[in-house]
Amino acid sequence: MMPRQSLAEKYRAHNAEMRLALETGCTPIEARFELRRRSKGDRKARTGEAAAPQRLRDLPDERWMMRD
């Protein structure tokens, strides 16, 4: 389970969502998902994990017969 947020943390998160929504012209809910996506990307970058291609066909320089 996630630890409960304090009111200050909740208000800070809401403030960041609203600022991003105003800057980009999206809804606050879309801004919340964008902020979550960015924070996940930051965590992956800090741990040194590189994003692997999901399928072999995503590799651009492989021959057609090597694709699955």
N, C-alpha and C positions, 0 to 999 in steps of 0.2 A: 504494500500500500504506500501511497505517496504521503509524505508528511503534510500536515495542514499548513497553509500559508497564513502569515500574520496579515492584518489589515494593510499595513504599509506595503508589504510585498504585492498584495493584490492590487492596490492602487497604483503602484509603480508599473506593474504589468499592463494594467488598463491604460495608463498614460502612454506607454510605449506603443500599444496597439492603436490608440487614437491618433498619435502623431504620425505613424506610418500610414494609416488610412487617409489622413488628410494630405500627406505628401504624394501618395500614389493614386488617390482617387478611387480606392476600393472600399469595401465595407470593413468594419472592425473585425468581423469574424474571419474574413479573408486575410486581414493583416495578422491576426493571431496565428493562423496556419503558416503564414510566411515567416513569422518570427520563430515559430517552432522548427520550421525547415532549416532556417539559418543556424539556429543553435545546434541542431543535430549535425549540420555540416561542420560547424566549429569543433564539436566534440570529436568527429572522425578525423579532422585535420590534426588535432592535438595528439591523438593516439597513434598517428602515422599510418592509418589504414588507407589504402588506395581503393577507389571504387573499381571493382572488377566488372568486366562486361557481363551482362546477364546471359547472353547466348554467344555461341561462337560466330554466328553470322553478323554480330555487331562489330567484329573486327574488319576494318576496311581492306586490308591487303591480303586476304586469304583467297585461295582459288575456289571456284564454284564447287569442285568435287570434294573439298574438305569441309564444306558446310554440312550441318546436320539436317 
